[in-house]
Amino acid sequence: MPSNTVYPAHSRAHLSLTNVSLAFATKQVLNQVDLTVSATSRIGIVGENGRGKTTLLHILAGRLESDAGTVTRHGTIGVAEQEMSITAGRTVADAVAETIASSIEALAELDAAATAMAAGDKDATERFAVALERAETLEAWDAERRVQLALEALDAETNGAVLLSELSVGQRYRVRLACLLGSTHDFLLLDEPTNHLDQSGLAFLTESLRNRDGGVVMVSHDRALLSDVVETIVSLDPTPDGRPRLYGDGYVGYRNRSAAERTQWEQDYAHEQVEHAKLQNDLQVAQGRLVSGWRPPKGSGKHRRATRAASTVHNVQRRQEALEAHALTTPDPPLKLNFPQLPSRSGITLLSAEHITVDQRLTAPTSLALSGGDRLVVTGPNGAGKSTLLQALAGRLQPGAGKVEQHASARVGLVEQESSLPAKLQVDQLFDSHIQQLVSREVIGTKDVLTVRDLGLLDTAELQLRVGELSMGQQRRLELALVLASRPNVLLLDEPTNHLSIRLVDELTEALEHTGAAVVLATHDRQLLRDTAHWPQLQLR
């Protein structure tokens, strides 16, 4: 048995962070985080995009060292990140073998000890007892079957000979997630585990995490998963003091309390701004009097002139001191989505599809027609053709059969499922160039020009970064901003909630409900499906 093999600690397993902080360059990412994870914990990490959620997972896993604080780890840890690394020639079978390697080794040692006992080796009895305990700890006999069941349940690739490099990002993630769900790690650390899963996969994931022996810490924006599984929420959302918040009363408690805290923050900020502005105005008035208003009427004596001047100077000093004493202690509240007014053309068929198919991607003939203000939810398992349908409607793919027609006044915007933005361009340069192209092509007029800041999607500091420096969620916000900048009257959204913060998803859901544009939504997001249950549905199979 390899000496470096680590076995589950079960009930003795724990992870703990005490006063952990971390900064990248001049940006404080984590500030004084305290967290304890036990063998029975179900913890969700939430927060705005780019707030350090994945970084916190990496510190828990030991992949990053904190600048300050103490980290303690006892037990085995499995990590599922948003993207799975691949190397040349590595197959699905290799990924599975790595997951169950300890179990295979334990069973091999058990067989070797049994053979030695049969041959009369007196020392083999102790070896056999140790090997048996290890195999039982790992539940080794069932290891491969557990992984195979998870692969099938998540609709992951089950052919072991397939190269990981030939799979899409989503397919590779499902393989990795299945391997972890079939493992016996003391802790699972999951980064956006619901991305790339269909409804059956989501149900399997939820049930697996509920019933798992071992702690679970997940970064997720999936509101249904958080509600159904987690008991404690760690919120890295912006706060007035810059420190994270811990909510021990589940997802519902987090939503209620954080909403109240945000409202209080906005009220405190507004009150400070009003008070500060009043003090500034009082100072300016007093300074104006110092220049000209202090002089008494003609004929006044020297004593009165001196008294009047001293009083005016003293008044200015008092106003100056009051302003300096009133420091602005409440930082700016987080941005809010400011969804633009999108044009509505009711009574006109803006976009239609008639019995369209796309070879090997959308096999069932599909028809639909959209006018201004129409709503449609497209559902179906992975591979049914949801993304393909939206790309065909947007003119990105040509149907193999049937036809797609756009009205002359149609302005179609598509938010795709996966990012394809140029990584080296600066964010504000990319957006400004996009706006210039829209104006030059007369897609929008100069009076319709929007900025990212207008939309409430990225702040000033984020605009100065290169696209490749943005988190996946920030890139998703940028993609949404680029589409909304064209002011589409037909909005096609492919898994729009992927990587977005809970707050932004709520705001986007509300905006989609009331926009004048036609909206087509393809999603597996169970909470979003619940929120749009009253919309017409198109089921692909």
Phi, psi and omega in degrees: 000128180302138184289340183266006178292131181252134183251152179303143178263351178054238187295341180274354184290142174198152171234141177213142174239132178232114176055042184278131177226152180206137176232145172250116186057240182261002184263122176282116184266313177235139185226106173054060180271128172243128183202135174237130180242120179259180181290348180244005185293145169230099189241134175249134176253122182234165177159167178301157180298136178079016184267000175104018181295310178295323177301318179297319175301316182295325176291318176300321183281346183087014179273343176229145174260139178280158176285328182211160179098180184237137177236129178237133179229131175217111183128172182269147186230132172245136185237130173244110182267172183294330177231136182264128180288149180228151174232160184303130174083356182283134186247174174299319179299324178296318179297318179294316182299321178297322182294318186257015184302316181297321179294317179298318179295319180296317179292323178296319178293323178296316178297318181295320179293321178296318178298318179295321177297318180296331180275001177092013179289117184290332180279352186287336182299314179293319177301318181296318181296318179295315180297322179294317178298320179295317180296321179291322178300321182273355187050048193295326185296334185257005191299308184295320180296321180299317180293318181297320178297320179292320177302315181293317183293329181268006182057040178268166180293125180257350178282109185296338183280348184289133178287137178298328181293342180272351181268154175288169178303316181295319179294319178296320180298319181296324176297312181297317181295319178298319178300318181289319179294334177273357182273176177242030179301148176293327182225138169249127175248114190242130179252108182050062187291343183273348177299138176077010179254143174268187188298318180293321177295321178296319179295319179295316179300312181302312181294320180297317182289325178298316189265358186293141170273108183135161181281152179229129172235123184230137166270122183204146170251006180281105186294326179292317180296315179300318181293322186277338190241311194280152177249336181230136178247128169257115183258122174259015174304152176305141176226159181302326182262002176078003181259150179291164178240144178243128181239114184266008183248035172076185185293319181296318178297319177300313183298315183292313184288320181292325177296319179293321180294321179294317178300317179297319178301311182297322179292317179297318180297313181298319180297317180297319181295318179296314181296319181294318179297322179296316180295322177296318179295319178299320179295316181297320178297317180295321178294324177296321177293328179296327181286314188224337190274355184280342186291130177282171180301156178301145180091355179291149180285169181299321183298318180292321179296317181295318180296317180297317181296314181297320180297319180294316178298316180298322179297317177299315180299317179297319179295321179295316180295320179296320179294316180295325180288335182269072178289143176281102185264341181266117181289168178302134173296160180300156177297152173241143177298125175248085185292129185286160172289119179255141185295147179241130178234072180290150179085354179242131175284105183282324185210135179216153174229134182236106176050048183273146170224157174230125188312123175062008181234324175224093191271331180274126178306129187233136180228147174195163176216137185234130171245172180303133179086354179292154177231143178207131174252126178256122181236169179147161181291166174303136180090357181285341177110019182297310179296321179299317179300313181295322178293323177292320178296327181277356180084011179278338178230143176268128178298145173285331177213158183079188183212151174245132181234135175245136174292153181302331181268001182290137175231101190262128175242131181241123170261109185280166185287325183239146185284144175219038183277150179291116190292332189272345181283146174287143188302310183293328177293317178299314182293317180297319178297320178297316180298316180300320178294319179298319180290315182295329178273001179062029172290319175229158174268167182298331180286346181262003184293135178242156171248161178300321179296321177304322185280345180071033184252328178220146180268178186299318181296321181292330180293338182275352181277161169281152183304319181293345179272350178283150171291169179299322179292321178294322176296323178296320177297319179296317177300317179297319179297318180297321180289314182295333180298335179278358181048061183291150171259356169230119185245117180252122186237117181256108183048058187292341183273352179304126173074356181273151180291157180301316181299315181292323177298317178298316180294321179293318179301316179296319181293319180295330180294330189246354182294151178281348180285156169286140184232128172242126188237122173250121186203153168253358183296111188294323178290322177295322176296323177294319182290334181249024183299337180275355176281152172299148181238146173240114183264120174260146182232000000 
